[in-house]
Amino acid sequence: MKVVAKRKWRYPMSLERQYAKQLVTYVKRKFAVIDEHRQEIIDTVSQYAVRTDDDSLMESVSAQISVLLDRIERDMESADDLTRAMNNMFDAVNRYNASEFDALTKSLFGFPLRVPVSQISHTDSAGRYRTDATLDDDISTLKMAWVRQNLALIKSIDADTMRRIEDKMMERIIANVSMGDLTKYLIKDIRDIAGVEVNRATLIGVDQVGKLNGRLTQYRQEHAGISEYQWETALDSRVRPSHRPRQGKIYKWSNPPPDGHPGYPIRCRCVALPVINLDEIPVRLKDGTFKYVDWPKAPAPKPAPAAAAAAATTAAEVSAMFPEQLAGVSRGEPMTPDEADFGRPNPHFEESQRYRINCQSCVVTYEARLRGYNVETLPNTVGSMLFQLSCNTRLAWIDPKTKEIPSFIPHPNSKTGKSYIAWLEKTIQSGRRYTLQVFWKRGGGHIVSIGRNAAGELEIYDPQTAWKYTKTTVTNTRAGKTAKDDGLAWWFGRVRWRSAGEWYGPELLRVDDKEFNLKVVNEIMKAAEDGETK
């Protein structure tokens, strides 16, 4: 017979808020330094804004901006200064988690559990119990990994901040606006970037405490020989729809749900209540401290006839490739690249920063438009499906052969844009469509569509910004402007290829032959405002 304690396992909400506040304060100090250099940023942009016909503009501007941003970075505090605060936060969450585990097990046994449940004896209740040293070793290892990961996340904010400022400076130079408007736009740009990075810091603080609490819970329960848990949500309106049906259900630590155990998904506040098997414990539990649980088993499905199964499989594949509706929009005739382009995948790009961090979804929207769905991309907000997709851009697709998330196309470990472009020339075939995911030298990442245009040339199309890049031209289809330049060389010149000796460069994925993952795709786009939801 299996039971769970009536006493609940409380979530460390106060520690979550405390850590988020620490990280936000750090980011705000960074932007205070940037604000001190605001006039230098404006002066640098205004210096070049009237020289858009200069052939060497891109190179000279990039060099000047890099010098300025490097100087600003030197004036900022290092993310490594947060190491002590991160170590202290880990210790605080660990103490909290241990106290919850001790209180819950004490409510059942009359003493905190320090040994595997199968080894409990009456002598333990008298206080003569041991501590599992391997648990302490595992937690020490987890601490080092958690602090290292959190430092990497904060450093990514630092890198993204400078990269976004660099991009905005380049945009304002190309726009060639008046000095008054230039100052106004740059100030707004920096404020928008600050808002995004503060939100990211908040998310990191909240999410990382939840993940740590979930991981520590699993460590303690598994070291105690507890193999199952009961899912407990926060029981409020903020519980995500996919977690509500899990309330009260039993799961095995060895077989997690698709998005992970409680606390593992982004901003998950759910907890795992240990399930105790009374048949394995030679000590009687305290009366009134527990409740019985069942382990429901679903009946096995009846096998379908072979012909019916084959027909159902074929219909499902067609439906997933070309569903009747996508994000509530009925499928029409397939669009040409021009009909799908001209800024239509992301028409609100200039209106809000949230539409300038949704590249992971814009490439999916562009592919959907080519397949006949008149849709546009939603803004990327914290905790949204767009945000989750940014962590793994392949989640939007299903490989029709394996019915799993597809793998990137194997590639050579190139060290330069020139050698990688040469590989792309051999790999990318006419009539096929691909996405290309990269990380920038200054930090952050991006994803674009890539293929061959009507002339058979290799062409990068960025459906987020409406820019196109070929070996001979750079075009903004939204503005209808084209400049003659080696767009591919310039674009790949910003890419990071290796980090710490490992490949960090582009990843290519063919998408025109992939099915839509409707659970993802339906939440990242909507009916185009120039169209109609049917």
SELODO-88147 format. One record per residue (C-alpha): x, y, z. Coordinates in pm, 1 decimal. Layout:
# SELODO-88147
- X/Y/Z
- X/Y/Z
...
This chain:
# SELODO-88147
- X/Y/Z
- 0.0/0.0/0.0
- 131.3/345.5/-91.9
- 75.0/669.1/97.5
- 176.8/1036.3/90.3
- 208.9/1273.4/383.3
- -74.7/1512.3/457.1
- 184.6/1778.8/530.1
- 266.3/1971.7/212.0
- 610.1/2041.5/68.4
- 630.1/2420.9/48.4
- 787.2/2601.3/-246.8
- 1073.3/2852.4/-168.7
- 886.6/3158.1/-296.1
- 1074.5/3412.4/-82.1
- 1414.1/3282.9/-198.3
- 1294.6/3296.8/-558.4
- 1206.7/3664.5/-520.8
- 1529.9/3740.5/-336.3
- 1747.4/3587.6/-609.2
- 1554.3/3758.5/-888.7
- 1599.4/4091.2/-709.4
- 1976.3/4035.1/-679.8
- 2011.6/3962.5/-1051.6
- 1790.1/4255.4/-1155.7
- 1994.8/4491.6/-938.1
- 2311.1/4369.5/-1109.7
- 2162.9/4432.4/-1456.9
- 2044.7/4779.9/-1356.5
- 2396.9/4865.4/-1240.6
- 2520.4/4760.5/-1583.7
- 2276.8/4990.4/-1760.0
- 2371.5/5275.9/-1529.7
- 2723.9/5246.0/-1673.3
- 2584.7/5237.7/-2027.4
- 2382.1/5550.0/-1950.8
- 2702.0/5727.8/-1848.9
- 2833.8/5661.8/-2201.0
- 2508.5/5758.2/-2374.4
- 2648.6/6072.0/-2536.9
- 2947.2/5880.2/-2674.9
- 2707.7/5630.7/-2832.3
- 2504.7/5911.1/-2990.5
- 2818.8/6090.9/-3111.4
- 2955.6/5773.0/-3270.4
- 2633.2/5705.6/-3459.6
- 2590.6/6067.4/-3572.5
- 2949.2/6066.6/-3701.8
- 2859.8/5805.6/-3962.4
- 2489.7/5869.2/-4021.7
- 2557.4/6107.9/-4311.0
- 2806.3/5882.2/-4489.6
- 2585.3/5600.5/-4612.0
- 2737.8/5613.8/-4962.1
- 3086.5/5525.9/-4833.6
- 3192.4/5181.6/-4964.5
- 3406.8/5115.4/-4657.4
- 3130.4/5224.7/-4419.0
- 3045.1/4881.7/-4278.5
- 3404.7/4802.3/-4186.5
- 3490.5/5140.8/-4035.8
- 3162.3/5169.1/-3844.6
- 3197.7/4819.6/-3703.0
- 3552.2/4890.7/-3585.4
- 3457.3/5223.2/-3424.8
- 3155.6/5074.2/-3248.6
- 3359.4/4777.9/-3123.4
- 3618.9/5009.4/-2968.1
- 3346.4/5207.3/-2789.4
- 3158.0/4901.6/-2664.9
- 3479.3/4738.3/-2543.9
- 3553.9/5051.3/-2341.9
- 3204.2/5048.6/-2192.0
- 3240.7/4680.1/-2100.2
- 3567.0/4752.1/-1918.4
- 3384.8/5008.0/-1702.7
- 3124.4/4750.4/-1597.2
- 3150.8/4507.1/-1309.6
- 3212.7/4145.0/-1400.4
- 2945.7/3878.8/-1372.5
- 3203.4/3679.8/-1175.5
- 3141.3/3923.6/-889.7
- 2808.7/3744.2/-840.5
- 2977.9/3411.6/-761.3
- 2955.3/3458.8/-384.0
- 2587.9/3560.4/-402.9
- 2512.6/3254.5/-618.0
- 2691.6/3021.2/-376.0
- 2499.1/3175.4/-87.3
- 2169.2/3135.6/-272.6
- 2241.6/2768.7/-344.4
- 2313.2/2711.9/25.4
- 1991.8/2891.6/123.7
- 1776.7/2685.4/-115.6
- 1952.2/2366.7/-3.9
- 1885.6/2443.0/363.5
- 1522.1/2523.0/285.5
- 1481.6/2203.9/82.2
- 1641.5/1993.3/357.4
- 1415.1/2147.2/622.0
- 1105.9/2069.0/412.6
- 1216.9/1709.1/359.7
- 1296.1/1667.9/730.2
- 965.9/1822.6/840.5
- 762.9/1610.3/599.9
- 932.7/1280.8/689.3
- 923.1/1365.6/1060.1
- 547.0/1413.3/1030.2
- 527.1/1052.0/908.8
- 792.5/868.7/1111.1
- 833.7/1090.3/1416.4
- 1193.8/1164.4/1316.4
- 1365.0/1309.0/1005.5
- 1454.3/1044.8/746.7
- 1831.7/997.0/710.5
- 1847.6/646.7/565.6
- 1677.3/467.4/275.2
- 1321.1/378.8/372.8
- 1399.1/7.2/342.8
- 1663.4/42.1/619.7
- 1449.6/223.1/879.7
- 1441.5/51.8/1218.3
- 1308.7/136.8/1563.3
- 1656.2/252.8/1668.3
- 1628.2/531.1/1414.4
- 1334.7/680.0/1601.7
- 1558.7/718.8/1906.3
- 1786.3/947.0/1708.8
- 2054.9/693.8/1615.5
- 2038.8/742.1/1240.6
- 2314.6/814.9/996.1
- 2359.6/1071.0/716.7
- 2416.8/938.2/365.4
- 2758.1/1080.6/270.0
- 2696.7/1018.5/-98.7
- 2407.9/1267.3/-88.4
- 2641.8/1537.6/41.8
- 2889.6/1457.6/-235.7
- 2618.4/1475.8/-500.9
- 2489.9/1806.7/-366.0
- 2843.0/1951.6/-367.2
- 2876.9/1852.3/-732.4
- 2535.9/2000.7/-809.3
- 2637.6/2326.1/-638.9
- 2939.7/2371.2/-863.6
- 2733.8/2295.8/-1175.0
- 2446.8/2526.0/-1070.2
- 2674.8/2822.2/-996.9
- 2862.0/2767.3/-1323.6
- 2535.4/2754.6/-1520.8
- 2398.7/3066.8/-1353.1
- 2717.8/3259.1/-1426.2
- 2687.9/3154.8/-1791.2
- 2326.3/3274.8/-1802.3
- 2415.7/3614.8/-1656.1
- 2714.3/3648.1/-1887.1
- 2478.4/3582.0/-2178.4
- 2275.5/3885.5/-2065.7
- 2593.3/4094.7/-2066.9
- 2688.1/3974.8/-2414.8
- 2334.8/4014.3/-2552.3
- 2316.1/4367.6/-2415.5
- 2627.5/4481.8/-2601.6
- 2527.1/4293.7/-2916.0
- 2179.0/4453.4/-2916.8
- 2326.4/4799.9/-2864.6
- 2565.2/4736.8/-3152.2
- 2276.4/4626.5/-3375.6
- 2071.2/4934.0/-3283.1
- 2362.5/5166.3/-3356.3
- 2400.5/5006.8/-3701.3
- 2025.4/5033.7/-3765.1
- 2020.7/5404.6/-3681.6
- 2321.7/5468.6/-3904.5
- 2150.9/5294.6/-4196.3
- 1822.0/5477.6/-4126.5
- 2009.5/5812.4/-4156.2
- 1758.1/6010.0/-3945.9
- 1793.5/6367.4/-3820.8
- 2008.5/6442.5/-3516.3
- 1706.0/6517.6/-3299.4
- 1532.3/6195.3/-3394.3
- 1859.6/6003.6/-3364.7
- 1901.0/6102.1/-3000.3
- 1537.2/6022.4/-2924.7
- 1547.6/5683.3/-3097.0
- 1877.0/5573.1/-2940.8
- 1760.4/5663.9/-2590.8
- 1440.0/5466.5/-2651.5
- 1638.5/5175.7/-2798.2
- 1861.1/5150.7/-2491.2
- 1559.5/5172.1/-2258.6
- 1386.6/4895.9/-2455.2
- 1696.9/4677.9/-2435.3
- 1720.6/4745.9/-2061.5
- 1358.9/4637.6/-2017.4
- 1420.5/4311.6/-2202.4
- 1736.4/4228.8/-2007.5
- 1574.8/4312.7/-1671.5
- 1292.3/4073.9/-1761.8
- 1549.2/3809.0/-1853.3
- 1727.7/3855.5/-1521.5
- 1394.8/3818.3/-1339.9
- 1317.6/3501.1/-1533.3
- 1661.9/3355.3/-1462.4
- 1626.6/3425.6/-1090.9
- 1278.5/3276.8/-1069.2
- 1343.9/2981.4/-1298.3
- 1679.6/2879.0/-1153.3
- 1554.0/2867.1/-793.7
- 1261.6/2650.8/-905.9
- 1488.7/2416.5/-1100.6
- 1731.5/2390.4/-809.5
- 1453.1/2314.8/-563.1
- 1319.1/2046.8/-797.6
- 1661.7/1889.2/-845.4
- 1738.6/1886.6/-470.9
- 1398.1/1731.3/-403.6
- 1474.9/1451.6/-647.6
- 1822.0/1396.9/-498.8
- 1689.5/1367.4/-142.6
- 1399.9/1140.6/-228.2
- 1603.1/906.6/-448.6
- 1882.5/884.1/-190.8
- 1613.8/789.4/60.9
- 1503.1/505.5/-166.4
- 1180.6/681.1/-269.6
- 1111.7/597.3/-633.4
- 773.1/767.7/-683.8
- 615.2/1102.2/-607.8
- 276.3/1269.5/-623.9
- 258.6/1583.7/-837.6
- 141.8/1887.4/-639.7
- 69.1/2213.8/-823.8
- 59.6/2560.4/-667.4
- -321.5/2535.2/-689.9
- -369.2/2889.0/-821.7
- -461.6/3060.6/-1149.6
- -97.3/3082.2/-1259.8
- -56.6/2704.8/-1293.7
- 4.3/2630.5/-1661.6
- -272.4/2435.7/-1839.6
- -48.2/2134.4/-1909.8
- 27.9/2092.4/-1537.5
- -325.0/2122.3/-1398.9
- -424.7/1765.8/-1500.8
- -114.9/1633.0/-1318.8
- -241.3/1745.4/-977.5
- -247.9/1440.1/-749.1
- -110.5/1198.8/-1010.4
- 175.5/959.8/-932.4
- 500.7/963.4/-1134.1
- 824.7/768.3/-1115.3
- 1154.0/954.5/-1073.5
- 1295.1/722.7/-1339.7
- 1027.4/818.6/-1593.2
- 963.3/1196.6/-1598.2
- 679.8/1365.7/-1791.1
- 776.1/1514.1/-2132.0
- 876.5/1853.1/-1986.2
- 1042.7/1714.6/-1673.6
- 976.8/1663.7/-1303.7
- 820.5/1937.4/-1082.4
- 1033.9/2250.8/-1085.3
- 1220.8/2154.7/-1402.3
- 1004.0/2337.1/-1664.2
- 1044.4/2713.7/-1698.2
- 891.6/2900.0/-1399.4
- 734.2/2583.0/-1262.2
- 627.8/2615.4/-896.2
- 499.9/2259.0/-863.4
- 651.1/2024.7/-603.9
- 692.5/1647.7/-562.8
- 535.6/1482.1/-256.9
- 721.6/1157.0/-175.7
- 517.3/839.0/-213.2
- 596.4/589.5/65.2
- 545.2/216.9/7.1
- 428.2/75.6/341.6
- 533.2/-275.0/236.2
- 898.9/-162.6/239.5
- 899.3/4.6/583.0
- 928.6/-197.7/905.5
- 813.1/99.0/1115.5
- 452.1/201.7/1163.5
- 367.6/554.4/1049.8
- 209.5/802.4/1288.6
- -168.6/782.9/1272.7
- -344.5/1063.5/1087.9
- -30.1/1187.5/910.6
- -82.2/1026.4/570.8
- -335.1/942.9/302.2
- -353.8/649.2/63.5
- -286.6/684.2/-306.9
- -354.4/457.8/-605.3
- -139.5/380.2/-904.8
- -387.4/384.3/-1196.7
- -308.0/178.3/-1502.7
- -457.3/263.4/-1839.4
- -605.4/-29.1/-2034.0
- -398.1/-142.5/-2330.3
- -538.2/-11.2/-2662.0
- -686.9/-259.3/-2903.4
- -465.2/-316.4/-3208.2
- -608.5/-168.8/-3526.8
- -628.7/-370.0/-3849.6
- -317.4/-326.4/-4064.1
- -496.8/-150.1/-4350.0
- -678.3/90.1/-4118.9
- -357.6/164.3/-3930.1
- -170.2/240.9/-4251.9
- -447.8/469.8/-4373.9
- -457.4/648.5/-4040.8
- -80.0/699.1/-4049.1
- -89.6/850.0/-4398.6
- -375.2/1083.2/-4307.1
- -195.7/1194.1/-3993.3
- 122.1/1276.8/-4188.0
- -70.3/1486.2/-4439.7
- -260.3/1659.0/-4161.1
- 59.8/1745.6/-3976.9
- 232.8/1877.5/-4290.2
- -71.6/2071.1/-4409.3
- -330.5/2086.1/-4127.9
- -671.1/2227.8/-4213.2
- -600.4/2514.9/-3976.6
- -289.8/2663.6/-3823.6
- -332.2/2904.8/-3531.1
- -700.1/2928.5/-3625.5
- -626.3/3015.1/-3990.2
- -755.6/2794.5/-4271.2
- -506.5/2687.0/-4534.2
- -518.5/2866.1/-4867.5
- -306.4/2843.0/-5179.0
- 70.5/2815.0/-5120.4
- 240.0/3155.8/-5131.6
- 532.6/3258.8/-5346.2
- 842.3/3387.0/-5161.7
- 738.5/3743.6/-5248.6
- 384.9/3690.6/-5116.9
- 522.9/3543.8/-4795.2
- 789.1/3814.8/-4759.3
- 806.1/4198.7/-4743.9
- 795.7/4202.0/-4364.6
- 466.7/4013.1/-4345.2
- 593.3/3732.9/-4115.1
- 672.3/3997.1/-3848.8
- 493.0/4321.4/-3943.5
- 528.8/4483.3/-3598.7
- 909.3/4460.3/-3590.1
- 956.2/4835.2/-3537.0
- 684.7/4870.2/-3273.5
- 820.9/4681.7/-2973.4
- 1132.0/4505.9/-2847.6
- 922.8/4190.3/-2804.8
- 893.1/4172.3/-3185.0
- 1271.3/4202.2/-3215.1
- 1347.7/3892.4/-3007.2
- 1106.9/3650.3/-3180.5
- 1336.4/3521.0/-3457.1
- 1293.7/3159.5/-3340.3
- 925.2/3183.0/-3432.9
- 949.8/3407.1/-3739.6
- 1123.4/3131.9/-3939.3
- 834.2/2897.6/-3858.3
- 577.2/3161.2/-3955.3
- 756.1/3220.9/-4286.3
- 745.1/2848.7/-4364.5
- 375.1/2841.1/-4268.9
- 304.3/3129.0/-4508.0
- 482.5/2946.0/-4789.4
- 255.8/2647.1/-4720.6
- -54.3/2863.7/-4755.8
- -138.0/3001.7/-4409.9
- -182.1/3379.0/-4387.9
- -27.5/3423.7/-4042.8
- 210.5/3655.4/-3857.7
- 437.7/3603.8/-3557.7
- 338.7/3687.4/-3200.5
- 565.3/3889.3/-2967.5
- 813.0/3702.8/-2749.2
- 715.0/3743.4/-2384.5
- 863.5/3584.5/-2073.6
- 729.2/3234.0/-2017.0
- 553.3/3216.6/-2355.9
- 588.1/2932.5/-2604.8
- 807.6/3164.6/-2812.7
- 1045.0/3189.9/-2518.1
- 1052.0/2811.3/-2480.2
- 1116.7/2771.8/-2852.6
- 1417.8/3003.1/-2822.8
- 1577.9/2741.6/-2595.2
- 1540.0/2470.8/-2862.7
- 1447.0/2596.8/-3208.9
- 1376.2/2244.3/-3337.2
- 1070.7/2203.1/-3111.2
- 848.0/2351.0/-3383.4
- 912.7/2056.9/-3615.8
- 846.9/1683.4/-3626.2
- 1045.0/1442.8/-3844.1
- 773.7/1248.5/-4034.2
- 992.2/935.9/-4041.9
- 1081.8/912.9/-3674.2
- 793.1/1118.8/-3528.4
- 1050.8/1290.1/-3309.9
- 1218.3/1630.7/-3298.6
- 1451.0/1640.7/-3602.5
- 1830.6/1658.1/-3587.7
- 2047.9/1922.4/-3750.6
- 2227.7/1831.9/-4073.4
- 2582.7/1706.4/-3995.3
- 2845.4/1963.5/-4091.3
- 3222.6/2015.9/-4102.2
- 3387.4/2200.8/-3814.5
- 3458.4/2513.4/-4017.1
- 3665.2/2795.5/-3872.8
- 3573.9/3070.3/-4118.6
- 3268.9/3198.4/-4297.5
- 3433.0/3129.8/-4634.1
- 3477.7/2756.3/-4571.4
- 3129.2/2722.1/-4423.1
- 2969.8/2902.0/-4717.9
- 3152.6/2660.3/-4948.3
- 2993.5/2370.3/-4757.5
- 2650.9/2534.7/-4779.5
- 2692.0/2572.9/-5156.1
- 2737.0/2194.8/-5181.8
- 2464.8/2105.2/-4931.6
- 2170.0/2335.5/-4999.3
- 1962.4/2220.7/-5294.7
- 1722.6/2419.7/-5509.9
- 1356.7/2373.7/-5423.0
- 1433.5/2291.7/-5061.1
- 1404.5/2522.5/-4761.5
- 1619.9/2533.9/-4450.8
- 1674.7/2725.6/-4127.5
- 2018.1/2835.3/-4007.3
- 2083.4/2885.9/-3636.1
- 2391.6/3080.7/-3519.0
- 2556.8/3237.8/-3216.6
- 2714.7/3582.8/-3249.5
- 3068.5/3675.0/-3150.6
- 2934.1/3938.4/-2912.7
- 2690.6/3694.5/-2757.3
- 2331.0/3597.4/-2815.6
- 2199.2/3402.9/-3109.1
- 1977.9/3426.8/-3414.4
- 1799.6/3203.2/-3662.8
- 1711.3/3273.7/-4026.2
- 1574.2/3101.3/-4333.1
- 1816.9/2996.2/-4605.0
- 1784.9/2841.6/-4948.8
- 1835.9/2923.7/-5314.3
- 1654.3/3209.4/-5484.8
- 1502.1/3208.8/-5832.2
- 1846.3/3271.9/-5981.5
- 1986.5/2969.4/-5800.8
- 2199.2/3180.8/-5567.1
- 2250.5/3099.2/-5202.7
- 2028.7/3342.4/-5011.4
- 1976.2/3412.8/-4641.5
- 1635.9/3558.2/-4560.8
- 1567.5/3696.2/-4213.9
- 1186.1/3686.9/-4169.9
- 1214.9/3877.2/-3842.1
- 1376.7/4186.4/-3996.8
- 1292.1/4135.1/-4367.9
- 1661.4/4155.1/-4468.3
- 1805.7/3935.0/-4744.9
- 2171.5/3854.1/-4799.5
- 2339.8/3707.0/-5107.8
- 2699.7/3703.4/-5228.9
- 2639.3/4025.6/-5421.3
- 2356.5/4213.6/-5247.6
- 2204.2/4318.6/-4916.1
- 1831.1/4395.7/-4939.1
- 1566.8/4519.5/-4698.2
- 1243.6/4395.5/-4853.7
- 1032.5/4590.5/-4604.6
- 1187.7/4920.7/-4714.4
- 1255.7/4815.8/-5073.4
- 1626.1/4911.6/-5052.9
- 1917.9/4716.8/-5199.4
- 2291.6/4772.7/-5167.0
- 2562.5/4592.7/-5363.3
- 2790.1/4411.2/-5122.2
- 2895.9/4059.0/-5024.4
- 2610.0/4010.9/-4781.2
- 2700.3/3650.6/-4699.9
- 3058.6/3736.8/-4604.9
- 2942.0/4024.4/-4384.1
- 2672.2/3812.8/-4217.8
- 2899.1/3516.4/-4145.1
- 3172.2/3753.6/-4029.6
- 2968.7/3813.3/-3712.5
- 2928.2/3442.5/-3631.8
- 3107.9/3266.5/-3346.4
- 3256.0/2937.5/-3463.9
- 3416.8/2775.0/-3160.0
- 3412.5/2817.5/-2782.9
- 3645.7/2643.3/-2536.5
- 3764.0/2419.3/-2819.9
- 3413.7/2299.6/-2910.6
- 3193.8/2373.9/-3212.0
- 2975.9/2679.0/-3152.9
- 2896.9/2762.0/-3511.8
- 2588.7/2746.5/-3735.1
- 2341.2/2458.7/-3738.7
- 2143.1/2380.4/-4054.2
- 1800.4/2214.5/-4060.5
- 1582.0/2131.4/-4358.9
- 1220.3/2228.4/-4281.8
- 1012.4/2205.7/-4600.6
- 983.4/1828.3/-4546.5
- 898.9/1849.5/-4175.8
- 562.7/1830.0/-4001.8
- 444.9/2110.3/-3777.5
- 449.4/2042.1/-3404.6
- 102.0/2186.3/-3355.4
- 134.3/2213.3/-2976.7
- 412.1/2464.2/-3037.1
- 320.3/2626.3/-3366.7
- -36.9/2714.6/-3270.8
- 97.0/2926.3/-2982.2
- 362.2/3129.7/-3165.8
- 158.5/3287.8/-3445.1
- -183.6/3430.9/-3522.5
- -396.1/3531.5/-3821.0
- -229.7/3808.0/-4021.5
- -395.1/4143.5/-3968.3
- -432.2/4182.8/-4343.6
- -604.7/3846.2/-4358.3
- -905.5/3671.6/-4207.4
- -944.6/3393.0/-3954.6
- -1181.2/3137.7/-4100.6
